[in-house]
């Protein structure tokens, strides 16, 4: 039995053996409840009470059948070290006996603890004045008689007369009976010698004992009086409590420092948001006013210049028609001496009338009215404005941050570099007259983005995973809101999937277009249809903290578990084909494998976050390659997160702390950065790529930066 169990057992036993205030601060010690002991009596494989408990060399105990099945799984996978079995809890190797699980030592201490718990439960109820102080037989006859004995087989309390009847019945000859202590008694009878009181604790066997036990099965063992052991343990507890209180004071001090900084940062963000909205309204209003002025000017041009030109055209056409009429008259008339005298004067008069008309255009007037109107868009685009960050400058609080306890260097380092955004000052929202536009045709183009942090439909909170459905929809693991949310290709929320106690992390889409998610709250896998209908739930008891999921082309399901830093491949809901990350070789181990993906040939691709690399295994679980190391150069990573593949076989990785999304060949060679901070990428988390080359990226930067962005990219 572990030292943790023995210490807890001794502290709990103190309440059953002592009740006097004279025992120091013993009476103020919080006693573990029986339910806490029962947790120690559960197999960590099946999470049920032990059935034939077997103990390994590392002192961890499991059910015999659970260990046998566990070893059989390893033998089938041919991944276990020859002749050994790794502990499911700590991975320490234990030689596997030739006769199988029966050859492992039986953990008799489990039986002793169970029996002791039963005794303690009975006596605890008796001392608390509960139903055990009443004879059950008499109570059935509506008589209240104090019980003097308790039978463990019958699980009944008896008074002295009823106990006499019990003893005379031959069927009850082998029943185990103890005498109940009187109320407020601190004596605790030995289960092997009911007439003896437990006074000692055997350190060799890690159990309590009476005087006769010390002379019998615990003879010459290392034993001390229970009160002495309790005093020793209380001394240790009090010493640790002093450290706990000191640590508590340190944390409270850090909290006092960080809370006002966070408050000021949040206030500056809110004020900056107001200024941004005001700036937007002002620009829109100015653009509308400019539109009205320009259209009015254009209308004036139309009314003045264009109408004058049209009037000149009408005048010229009128005179031209007169000339054509005279020409026609001359062609059709027959000149005789009598007619010529009559028509001569008329023709001459008409011709002179027309010739006297001024047919020349006014050149000056024409130059003023003959214009060509063209709208020329401005060559310089007006930028909305910039957000500038200003570092924290309060010297008093900066001095406090420097006094952060040395035991928290990481926190102190973060505090020194935490910027204090003073965006409420208008000078940090200055307009820019010129904006450089990249001429790179391969640059990613933003389709849409969801920027609102919140809990309403269309808003996000901690969106760590994203996957693509058919019809080019995107499903997002909206972890902070404990739901799945589906967006169409225009960024509109079209469905929200909620389920009882659902806390989704990793998500993937099956061949049937169903959504599979890792439910970290229930420690299992759940499957939903796109309309939110629950299809199946499985894996309960198989995971510590399931995180990432992926679906292989052959239908297998990959599940990463950050609880024990492993990755499992399931053929179906009940069959685990093999498990990665439990090898003794460091290069085959993981540290926080949050995200997983599958290649075209059913390869397993693992984003090994804290090892700052990506690891690839073939479809049989054999190690293929390790890609990258910690750094910011091309091909290097800092806490890589989401990973996916393209139809061409490229591997796409969200490089969180480098604020970029990187593309690699299937062999691991660096190709290019698909997205960087220049594209507005900040702390990328999940990634997925559709067949139409739309790259979806989720971003999360606590406390309130939660986004979904979809880009058109060139692969």
Secondary structure, DSSP 8 states (H G I E B T S, - for coil): --HHHHHHHHHHHHHHH---TTSGGGGGS----HHHHHHHTB-TTT-SB-SSEEE-TTS-EEEHHHHHHHHHHHHHHT-S-TTEEE-TTT--EEE--TTGGGGSEE-HHHHHHHHHHHHHHHHHHHHTT-GGGB-HHHHHTT---B--EEETTTTEEE-HHHHHHHHH-GGGTT--EEE---TT----B-SSSTTSB--EEETTTTEEE-HHHHHTTTTT--EEEHHHHHHHHHHHHHHHHHHHHHHHHHHHHHHHHHHHHHHHHHHHHHHHHHHHHHHHHHHHHHHHHHHHHHHHHHHHHIIIIIHHHHHHHHHHHHHHHHHHHHHHHHHH----HHHHHHHHHHHHHHHHHHHHS--S--HHHHHHH---------SS--B-------B---HHHHHHHHTS-GGGHHHHHHHHH-B---TTSGGGS--BS-------TTS-EEEEEE--BSSSTT-BSSEEEEEEEGGGEEEEEEGGGTEEEEE-TTS-EEEEE--TT--EEEEEE-TTS-EEEEETTTTEEEEE-TTS-EEEEE-TTT-SSEEEEEE-TTS-EEEEETTTTEEEEEEETTEEEEEES--SSGGG--S---EEEE-TT--EEEEEGGGTEEEEE-TTS-EEEEE--BSSSTT-BSSEEEEEE-TT--EEEEETTTTEEEEE-TT--EEEEEE-GGGT--SEEEEEE-TT-EEEEEEEETTTEEEEEEEE---
